């Protein structure tokens, strides 16, 4: 089992921001990344639909022998991770917005949280606020449209920057000096966001923390891969060529392996 792959999935390509951290911290591991681009975005979908997609993807990854699965999507984590843990026998790692480190980092006492509406409305998010926010003012900002820009590989257009300014300016006017990037797509917009908010505003995401938790669980279960060179296999429920083009931009050299359509991956596994 230690040589089995780690499965990682997201509603689309946003989870690559998490995959990058896992790859950096666990270079010997084999990784399978599933971009559910055919059903992206998850924000706005009913919980039952997100759960159904999460279970279908989990079963696809388990068919390939995944020893651990990372739900690299804040919305899917909120909607489905507890169900996944109760249903399947492998460990799962989910996403959690960086509320606690943001509270520790703020000097102004004001923190902005950028996320999808579904993530901001989830009970898990409100529990985090109650647990960690204390006397810090937390301002939540739903950001419809940002996921779709990243899914198209657009991380720096004038249209994107105008949308970002509309979401960021109220947070800046309120005195926020820390911004939580509460969706795995948003770290790809870090440069564009930093260009708007300036160097005095800190941007936080949890990709590195998720990678550390992945390592801890593998160590606890004695599942760490032996020394060697790992790699990434790409899968998608969307148009493989379109997803490949975006991965080529966001991931670069590691994307040399082609994206396999989800149905083709399942067929190939059944022939193995």
Steps between C-alpha positions, in 0.01 A plus 500: 500500500788745556564509124132561419404846373342792684176622345431874484183655361331835452204639310752603235861614480505702825628207702826521306598765756478228766653232277804724449561508877452124534742441213757729664476338844456138384704469179515118517123459490298406193205736464177474303326834449133498398362829367120479497489770234193349337301601810683819603430718689360326809390830655123532466443126454285309754690317772364166377646560154843594641490190719412282201788642295743462791402136545527426129847653483607321818396167350692579181813571707452194719473284189856611428608399851517841668630463858386847610279765341535877528179694443674807358180704483351709779142458376531122462663475843208678662238301310650154489817422696322360807285280278810378316675416828196306618466309172850406384789327680787735404609820678367830364657846531269798453541874467457754779518879446798668669289671767724418797829621343321807364384596850856459625643707214269803491623828646194708416255251650319465167524189278338450161395155382466437126307184416208354311153562635459131577817492709408815693153368573616164634466403865869401511604853407278658765637259759854613410399862549347427839805301604778735388376849408481631859509881487615518137255636245457243223354636175384234256499570127333258257682508166279369220681476169858457624495120474382522141789735410757259644332206324561684172863562595431872539702623797600849386252655252354848533154347546627283784676792672183709481304220667765466769497873573125487552541223759813635668429870536232464772742287703779756462261785588411311819869478599571132429873429510468120456304324226413132516492332159218260585477314170772286345466689172593832660873443563542517122373859528751591770708724272193681368360546851835620637521754220172650618536483880871584524782361714348587838215250465589137573346221288446160662400161364525150645662295223824446693309408817299240306824351366638478855183328620524257209853411607391455863221260404729299272758473778236400754367226270851390391411588141782736401650404166861379502761731358468545129357726236123539508284657236156628409225336296230740377132417463197711417127466447513799265650560158848350534667732247356813661598385849848410376549852365414653837719253690787584265468864609444447872727200564760518222765223462324233708204504260688318224288190564173538313168549675294181487120531475341343808313238297819396319689475831233270642504284185878474503494398865240229435727353229802495733 
